[in-house]
C-alpha cells in the first residue's frame, strides 16, 4: 500500500473517531534534521523512516498521543536524545559487566575449569566474548537479538514507562525491522514487524476492525485513542 497511503488513512480515521489524538500529531520534521540523522547512521536509514518523518514528526507528549499500539510516536529530536540516553546507560552497565567478567576469568575456579577442559579434550578452551561488545553486536545482521542497546537502534515510539519500539538499522535483509526494547530485558525478542509500513498497516487494521495489535485492543474515550491489554497477554 505504501507508508504514505497507510499513514493518511490512519490520520483520516483518527480525525473522525479520535479527534483529541489527531490533534497530537506534529507537523513534518525539518528536512535538514532528517538528513543529518541519515548521514550519521553508519548503515544509512531505511527509506520508510525518512518518509515517516517527512509526513509527521511524532506526537505531542499527551495521554492522547498513543497512536501506535500502546506507544507514542517520538519526535525526531526526542528520538535522538532517547537513543543517546540509552547508549550512555549501556556504556556504564557494560563497563561494569566487562570488569566483573574479567575478574571471574582470573578466579581459581575459572582457571581450573579451563585447565580441566583442555586436559580432557586436548584442545584449547574457547575464550568467551565479553558480555558488552557493541561493535560485535552492530556487526550482527538486522533482527538478531543482542541483549543490549546499540547505536544502530533508533527509538521511534515510547510507552511512557521506559519501554520503546525501535527500528533496527543494521545491515541485512531485515534492515528497517521494528522491535521492542524493554528497560529490564533490552531487545527481548525477535523483530515484531518487518518494517515501519507493516507497523502502520497493523495499527490501521486494528483501528478499523478492533482486533488486537501487539496484544492491545483500541478503544476511544473522550476523543482519545486508548489501547487496552487483550485477554491472554
C-alpha positions in Angstrom: 0.0 0.0 0.0 2.9 2.4 0.8 3.7 4.1 4.0 2.3 7.5 2.9 -1.1 6.0 2.0 -1.3 3.9 5.2 -0.5 7.0 7.3 -3.0 9.1 5.5 -5.7 6.6 6.3 -4.7 6.4 9.9 -5.0 10.2 10.2 -8.4 10.1 8.5 -9.6 7.5 11.0 -8.3 9.4 13.9 -9.8 12.7 12.7 -13.3 11.2 12.6 -13.1 8.8 15.6 -10.4 10.2 18.0 -10.0 13.9 17.3 -8.1 14.6 20.5 -5.5 12.0 19.4 -5.4 13.5 15.9 -4.6 16.9 17.4 -1.4 15.5 19.0 0.1 14.8 15.5 3.0 17.1 14.9 3.9 18.8 11.6 6.7 17.1 9.5 10.2 17.2 10.8 12.6 19.7 9.2 14.2 18.1 6.2 17.6 19.3 7.2 17.2 17.5 10.6 16.2 14.3 8.8 19.2 14.5 6.5 21.5 15.0 9.5 20.2 11.8 11.1 20.5 9.9 7.8 24.1 10.9 7.4 25.0 10.0 10.9 23.7 6.4 10.6 26.5 4.0 9.8 24.4 1.8 7.6 22.0 4.5 6.3 18.3 5.0 7.1 15.6 2.7 5.8 13.6 4.8 3.2 10.4 4.3 5.3 12.0 6.1 8.2 12.7 9.2 6.2 9.3 9.1 4.6 7.6 8.8 8.0 9.3 11.9 9.4 8.6 13.8 6.3 4.9 13.0 6.9 4.8 13.9 10.6 7.3 14.5 13.5 5.8 12.1 16.0 3.1 13.0 18.5 3.0 15.5 21.4 3.6 14.1 24.9 0.0 13.5 26.0 -2.2 10.7 27.1 -3.9 11.1 23.8 -0.7 10.7 21.8 -0.5 6.9 21.8 -1.2 6.3 18.1 0.7 3.1 17.7 -0.4 0.1 19.8 0.3 1.3 23.4 3.2 3.5 22.1 3.5 7.2 21.3 5.5 8.1 18.1 8.6 10.0 19.0 9.5 13.4 17.5 12.9 13.1 15.8 14.8 15.2 18.2 13.4 13.3 21.2 14.2 10.0 19.4 17.8 11.2 19.1 18.0 12.2 22.8 16.5 8.9 23.9 18.9 7.0 21.7 21.9 8.8 23.4 20.5 8.3 26.8 20.2 4.5 26.3 23.7 4.4 24.8 25.1 6.2 27.8 23.3 3.8 30.2 24.5 0.8 28.4 28.1 2.1 28.3 28.1 2.3 32.1 26.3 -1.0 32.6 28.6 -2.7 30.0 31.8 -1.4 31.6 30.7 -2.8 34.9 29.7 -6.2 33.3 33.0 -6.4 31.4 35.0 -5.6 34.6 33.2 -8.3 36.5 33.7 -10.8 33.6 37.5 -10.1 33.7 37.6 -10.7 37.5 35.8 -14.0 37.1 38.2 -15.1 34.3 41.1 -14.7 36.7 39.4 -16.6 39.5 41.0 -20.0 40.5 37.7 -21.8 39.7 37.6 -20.5 36.2 41.2 -21.2 35.6 40.9 -24.8 36.9 37.8 -25.4 34.8 39.7 -24.3 31.6 42.7 -26.4 32.5 40.5 -29.5 33.1 38.7 -28.9 29.8 42.0 -28.6 27.9 43.5 -31.7 29.6 40.4 -33.8 28.9 39.8 -32.6 25.3 43.3 -32.0 24.2 42.2 -28.6 22.7 42.3 -25.1 24.0 39.2 -23.9 25.7 37.5 -21.2 23.6 37.6 -17.7 25.1 34.1 -16.4 25.6 33.1 -13.0 24.3 32.9 -10.1 26.7 29.3 -9.5 27.8 29.3 -6.0 26.5 30.7 -5.7 23.0 28.7 -3.1 21.0 30.9 -3.4 17.9 30.3 -7.1 17.6 26.6 -6.6 18.2 26.5 -3.9 15.5 28.1 -6.3 13.0 25.3 -8.9 13.5 22.5 -9.0 10.9 19.5 -6.8 11.5 16.8 -8.5 13.5 19.3 -10.5 15.6 18.9 -10.2 19.3 22.0 -8.8 21.1 20.7 -8.2 24.7 21.9 -4.6 24.8 21.2 -1.2 23.1 23.5 -0.2 20.3 23.9 2.8 18.1 22.2 1.0 15.1 18.9 1.1 17.1 16.8 4.2 16.9 13.8 4.5 19.2 10.7 5.6 17.2 8.0 5.3 19.9 7.7 5.0 23.7 5.1 3.8 26.1 5.9 6.4 28.9 7.4 3.8 31.3 10.8 3.3 29.8 10.0 0.8 27.1 10.4 1.6 23.4 9.7 0.5 19.9 13.0 0.8 17.9 14.0 0.5 14.3 17.0 -1.8 13.6 19.3 -0.1 11.1 22.0 -2.8 11.0 22.7 -4.4 7.6 20.9 -7.4 6.3 17.7 -8.5 4.7 15.7 -7.3 7.8 17.3 -3.8 7.7 14.5 -1.5 9.0 12.6 -4.1 11.1 10.8 -2.9 14.3 11.5 -4.5 17.7 10.6 -3.8 21.3 13.2 -2.6 23.9 12.3 -3.3 27.5 14.2 -1.4 30.1 14.9 -4.7 32.1 15.4 -7.1 29.1 16.8 -4.9 26.3 15.8 -6.2 22.8 14.0 -9.1 24.5 12.5 -10.8 21.4 12.9 -11.1 17.7 11.6 -8.4 15.4 7.8 -7.8 15.6 7.3 -6.1 12.3 9.5 -6.3 9.2 9.2 -2.6 8.5 7.6 0.7 9.6 5.0 0.2 6.9 4.0 -3.1 8.5 3.7 -1.4 11.9 1.4 1.3 10.4 -0.6 -1.3 8.5 -1.2 -3.4 11.6 -2.2 -0.2 13.5 -4.7 0.8 10.8 -6.2 -2.7 10.7 -6.7 -2.7 14.4 -8.3 0.7 14.4 -10.7 -0.4 11.7 -11.6 -3.8 13.0 -10.9 -3.7 16.7 -8.7 -6.8 16.5 -5.6 -6.7 18.7 -2.3 -5.3 17.6 0.8 -6.2 19.7 -1.8 -7.8 22.1 -3.5 -4.4 22.6 -7.1 -3.5 21.6 -8.1 0.0 20.6 -11.0 1.9 22.2 -11.9 5.6 22.2 -12.8 7.6 25.3 -13.5 11.4 25.3 -12.0 11.7 21.8 -8.7 10.0 22.8 -7.5 6.7 21.4 -6.8 4.2 24.2 -5.1 0.8 24.0 -6.1 -1.9 26.5 -4.4 -5.2 27.2 -6.1 -8.0 25.3 -7.1 -11.1 27.3 -4.3 -13.7 27.4 -1.4 -11.2 27.2 
